[in-house]
């Protein structure tokens, strides 16, 4: 029977943000206490990030979408965001007072995606044949199926779309961009540079697109189809993301 993953409660955006930050900080603490877990999660996250890049190499090749692909790949999934999340926890009261609720809701969804992805990664590691996060595409797909949680996988896809839609709406508000620029130096002086860089990269990436409908629809369609293929028994639904890394190491 699959291990249960808590469902995010339906809360007002400020409360949802606090709830998700508390969840993700517990996961960060577990990671820091267990060096072998941290190594395995880093490997898995890097591998999945490269898979993501390979799936969307056509979008990444277009200047309109390149920054948004990089933002999803490096800032929303596949990394260790402990410092950014710690920064965020420090400024939640200020954000709630100064930013529109829609912005708070988008950040809360980003934290939910972070938390859900980490929880799924931990469960996936328990299904892989090795505990160090080294595996083949076929082993990954078999572990993906064995752990179940199809609904949670689809929730990941939904969150990506909701976060993207939220960012696409925010970039239409010129005062928010001006506020981010004005906050750049104060954020660095306050030790919040990591958080500020995350917010500014997301804003700039979506502002550059001048409309994210095609981008988000493409991600939604491809990710749902990929989940269906794996769950239906496909052990080779994408090229091996390890290949470029292994070729570089051999060189």
Backbone torsions as a table, in degrees:
resi	resn	phi	psi	omega
1	UNK	NA	132.0	-179.1
2	UNK	-61.4	145.0	175.2
3	UNK	-68.7	136.8	-177.6
4	UNK	-72.4	140.1	172.2
5	UNK	-113.2	125.9	-177.5
6	UNK	-59.2	138.4	175.5
7	UNK	-83.5	135.5	179.3
8	UNK	-63.3	128.2	179.7
9	UNK	-70.8	157.2	178.2
10	UNK	-83.5	100.9	-175.5
11	UNK	-126.7	158.5	170.9
12	UNK	-59.1	149.3	-174.7
13	UNK	-48.7	-45.9	179.6
14	UNK	-61.7	-40.8	179.1
15	UNK	-69.9	-36.5	178.2
16	UNK	-63.7	-40.4	179.1
17	UNK	-63.4	-45.4	179.3
18	UNK	-62.7	-43.3	-179.9
19	UNK	-60.1	-46.7	-177.9
20	UNK	-69.0	-35.0	177.2
21	UNK	-65.0	-38.7	177.7
22	UNK	-64.4	-42.0	178.2
23	UNK	-62.9	-47.4	-174.5
24	UNK	-71.5	-30.3	178.3
25	UNK	-67.7	-32.5	174.8
26	UNK	-65.9	-38.8	177.8
27	UNK	-66.9	-40.8	176.9
28	UNK	-61.6	-40.8	-179.9
29	UNK	-64.0	-41.7	176.9
30	UNK	-60.8	-41.6	-179.2
31	UNK	-64.0	-41.4	-179.1
32	UNK	-68.7	-28.6	179.9
33	UNK	-79.6	-18.6	-172.8
34	UNK	-124.7	98.5	-175.9
35	UNK	-62.7	-39.1	-179.3
36	UNK	-67.0	-37.7	176.1
37	UNK	-63.7	-42.9	179.8
38	UNK	-60.0	-43.2	179.6
39	UNK	-63.2	-46.2	-178.6
40	UNK	-64.0	-41.5	178.8
41	UNK	-66.4	-38.2	177.4
42	UNK	-61.5	-44.6	-179.8
43	UNK	-64.4	-46.4	179.6
44	UNK	-62.6	-45.1	-179.5
45	UNK	-62.5	-42.5	178.8
46	UNK	-64.3	-41.9	179.5
47	UNK	-62.2	-47.2	-179.1
48	UNK	-68.4	-33.3	176.6
49	UNK	-64.4	-40.4	177.5
50	UNK	-68.7	-35.6	174.4
51	UNK	-59.5	-44.3	179.5
52	UNK	-59.4	-44.8	180.0
53	UNK	-63.7	-40.2	179.5
54	UNK	-65.8	-36.6	179.8
55	UNK	-66.0	-28.5	-175.5
56	UNK	-120.2	31.2	-179.3
57	UNK	-65.1	-26.2	177.2
58	UNK	-68.6	-38.8	176.8
59	UNK	-72.2	-40.1	-179.1
60	UNK	-63.0	-25.0	179.8
61	UNK	-77.9	-10.7	180.0
62	UNK	-98.1	124.9	-178.8
63	UNK	-52.6	-32.5	-178.3
64	UNK	-61.9	-34.7	-172.1
65	UNK	-111.2	-9.3	-171.3
66	UNK	-58.0	-46.0	-177.3
67	UNK	-67.4	-34.8	179.7
68	UNK	-69.0	-39.7	175.6
69	UNK	-61.5	-44.9	179.6
70	UNK	-62.4	-37.7	-179.8
71	UNK	-64.8	-47.9	178.3
72	UNK	-63.4	-39.2	-175.8
73	UNK	-67.7	-42.0	-171.5
74	UNK	-105.8	-24.1	-172.1
75	UNK	-107.5	-19.7	-179.3
76	UNK	-112.6	-15.4	-177.4
77	UNK	-155.5	141.9	169.0
78	UNK	96.1	12.2	-178.5
79	UNK	-138.9	-179.9	176.1
80	UNK	-99.2	107.6	-173.8
81	UNK	-105.9	28.1	-174.8
82	UNK	-59.4	-44.8	-177.5
83	UNK	-67.4	-43.5	178.6
84	UNK	-60.0	-43.6	-177.4
85	UNK	-70.3	-33.9	175.0
86	UNK	-65.8	-41.7	175.1
87	UNK	-57.6	-45.3	-177.0
88	UNK	-62.7	-42.3	-179.8
89	UNK	-60.5	-31.9	-179.1
90	UNK	-70.2	-27.4	-171.3
91	UNK	-112.9	10.6	-179.7
92	UNK	-55.3	-47.7	-179.7
93	UNK	-58.1	-39.6	179.4
94	UNK	-67.5	-42.2	179.7
95	UNK	-61.9	-41.9	-178.3
96	UNK	-63.0	-35.5	179.8
97	UNK	-76.4	-32.3	-168.3
98	UNK	-104.1	-23.8	-173.1
99	UNK	-108.1	149.2	177.9
100	UNK	-61.5	153.2	-178.1
101	UNK	-60.1	-31.2	179.6
102	UNK	-63.3	-37.5	178.1
103	UNK	-67.8	-43.6	178.5
104	UNK	-60.3	-41.1	179.6
105	UNK	-62.9	-39.3	179.6
106	UNK	-66.4	-42.8	177.9
107	UNK	-64.7	-39.4	178.0
108	UNK	-61.7	-39.9	177.5
109	UNK	-66.7	-36.8	176.2
110	UNK	-62.1	-39.0	177.5
111	UNK	-69.2	-37.1	176.8
112	UNK	-64.1	-41.6	177.3
113	UNK	-61.9	-43.0	177.6
114	UNK	-58.9	-49.0	-178.3
115	UNK	-64.2	-48.8	-178.4
116	UNK	-61.5	-41.8	179.5
117	UNK	-63.0	-41.9	178.6
118	UNK	-65.2	-40.8	179.9
119	UNK	-64.9	-41.7	178.1
120	UNK	-66.8	-38.5	178.0
121	UNK	-61.8	-41.8	179.2
122	UNK	-62.5	-41.8	178.3
123	UNK	-68.1	-37.6	178.6
124	UNK	-62.5	-41.2	179.1
125	UNK	-57.8	-34.8	-179.4
126	UNK	-70.2	-17.4	-179.4
127	UNK	-98.7	-10.5	179.2
128	UNK	-78.2	152.4	-176.6
129	UNK	-69.6	-19.2	178.0
130	UNK	-124.9	145.2	-176.1
131	UNK	-84.7	-5.4	-175.0
132	UNK	-95.5	7.1	176.7
133	UNK	79.1	21.2	175.4
134	UNK	-105.3	127.5	-172.2
135	UNK	-164.5	167.0	174.8
136	UNK	-97.9	171.7	176.3
137	UNK	-61.7	-43.9	-179.6
138	UNK	-62.7	-41.3	178.1
139	UNK	-65.3	-38.5	176.9
140	UNK	-61.4	-47.3	-177.6
141	UNK	-64.3	-40.1	178.5
142	UNK	-65.7	-39.4	177.2
143	UNK	-66.7	-38.9	178.3
144	UNK	-58.4	-45.3	179.1
145	UNK	-69.3	-43.0	-174.9
146	UNK	-63.2	-34.1	-178.0
147	UNK	-78.1	-17.2	179.4
148	UNK	71.7	-140.0	178.2
149	UNK	63.3	43.1	176.9
150	UNK	-60.2	-41.4	-179.0
151	UNK	-61.8	-39.7	179.6
152	UNK	-69.3	-34.5	175.0
153	UNK	-63.0	-42.8	178.0
154	UNK	-67.7	-30.8	176.0
155	UNK	-64.7	-38.0	174.9
156	UNK	-56.2	-46.5	-179.2
157	UNK	-63.3	-43.2	179.3
158	UNK	-61.6	-41.6	-179.5
159	UNK	-63.7	-40.0	177.4
160	UNK	-58.0	-44.6	178.9
161	UNK	-65.6	-41.9	-179.4
162	UNK	-67.0	-40.3	177.6
163	UNK	-64.1	-44.8	178.7
164	UNK	-61.9	-41.7	177.8
165	UNK	-64.1	-39.1	177.7
166	UNK	-63.1	-44.8	178.4
167	UNK	-64.7	-39.5	-179.8
168	UNK	-63.0	-35.0	176.7
169	UNK	-73.4	-37.4	-178.2
170	UNK	-65.6	-38.6	-175.4
171	UNK	-66.9	-12.1	176.7
172	UNK	-82.4	-1.5	-179.9
173	UNK	-103.6	98.6	-174.7
174	UNK	-58.1	-31.8	-176.2
175	UNK	-66.9	-27.4	179.3
176	UNK	-70.6	-41.1	176.8
177	UNK	-62.6	-43.9	178.8
178	UNK	-61.2	-39.7	179.9
179	UNK	-65.3	-39.5	178.6
180	UNK	-63.9	-41.7	178.9
181	UNK	-63.6	-43.6	-179.4
182	UNK	-65.7	-29.5	-176.9
183	UNK	-82.6	-8.5	-171.4
184	UNK	-57.9	-54.7	-177.9
185	UNK	-69.9	-45.5	175.5
186	UNK	-57.1	-36.4	179.1
187	UNK	-64.0	-40.8	179.0
188	UNK	-66.6	-41.2	179.2
189	UNK	-65.5	-29.9	-179.2
190	UNK	-87.7	1.6	-179.3
191	UNK	78.1	24.1	-177.5
192	UNK	-113.8	26.0	-174.9
193	UNK	-61.8	-38.6	-177.4
194	UNK	-63.1	-45.4	178.7
195	UNK	-64.3	-45.4	-177.8
196	UNK	-63.3	-41.6	179.3
197	UNK	-61.0	-39.7	177.7
198	UNK	-59.9	-49.0	-178.6
199	UNK	-63.9	-42.4	-176.8
200	UNK	-70.1	-38.3	177.7
201	UNK	-62.6	-42.8	179.1
202	UNK	-63.5	-44.4	179.3
203	UNK	-62.4	-48.5	-176.5
204	UNK	-64.0	-39.4	-178.9
205	UNK	-62.8	-43.0	-178.3
206	UNK	-79.0	-30.3	175.8
207	UNK	-64.1	-37.3	-178.9
208	UNK	-65.9	-29.0	-178.0
209	UNK	-71.2	-29.4	-177.1
210	UNK	56.8	46.7	-178.2
211	UNK	119.8	121.7	-171.6
212	UNK	-112.1	9.9	-173.9
213	UNK	-59.6	-49.9	-178.6
214	UNK	-64.1	-42.9	179.9
215	UNK	-58.6	-50.1	-176.9
216	UNK	-70.8	-36.7	178.1
217	UNK	-65.6	-37.0	179.0
218	UNK	-65.5	-45.1	177.8
219	UNK	-61.0	-46.4	-178.7
220	UNK	-59.5	-46.7	-177.2
221	UNK	-65.6	-46.8	-175.7
222	UNK	-70.1	-40.8	-178.1
223	UNK	-68.7	-40.4	177.7
224	UNK	-64.5	-40.9	178.7
225	UNK	-65.3	-37.8	179.7
226	UNK	-65.6	-44.1	177.4
227	UNK	-60.4	-44.3	179.5
228	UNK	-61.0	-43.0	-178.6
229	UNK	-63.0	-44.2	179.8
230	UNK	-64.7	-47.2	-178.2
231	UNK	-64.3	-26.5	179.7
232	UNK	-86.2	1.6	172.4
233	UNK	112.6	1.8	-179.8
234	UNK	-74.3	123.5	179.3
235	UNK	-101.6	5.0	178.3
236	UNK	-144.2	58.6	-175.4
237	UNK	-81.8	-7.2	179.2
238	UNK	-155.0	161.7	179.0
239	UNK	-66.2	155.0	-177.2
240	UNK	-67.3	114.0	178.8
241	UNK	-67.7	-15.4	179.6
242	UNK	-75.8	-21.0	-171.5
243	UNK	-57.5	-48.8	179.5
244	UNK	-62.3	-38.2	-178.8
245	UNK	-66.0	-43.0	-178.5
246	UNK	-67.7	-37.4	178.3
247	UNK	-65.3	-39.1	178.5
248	UNK	-65.4	-40.4	-179.4
249	UNK	-66.5	-38.6	179.8
250	UNK	-67.1	-35.4	179.4
251	UNK	-69.7	NA	NA
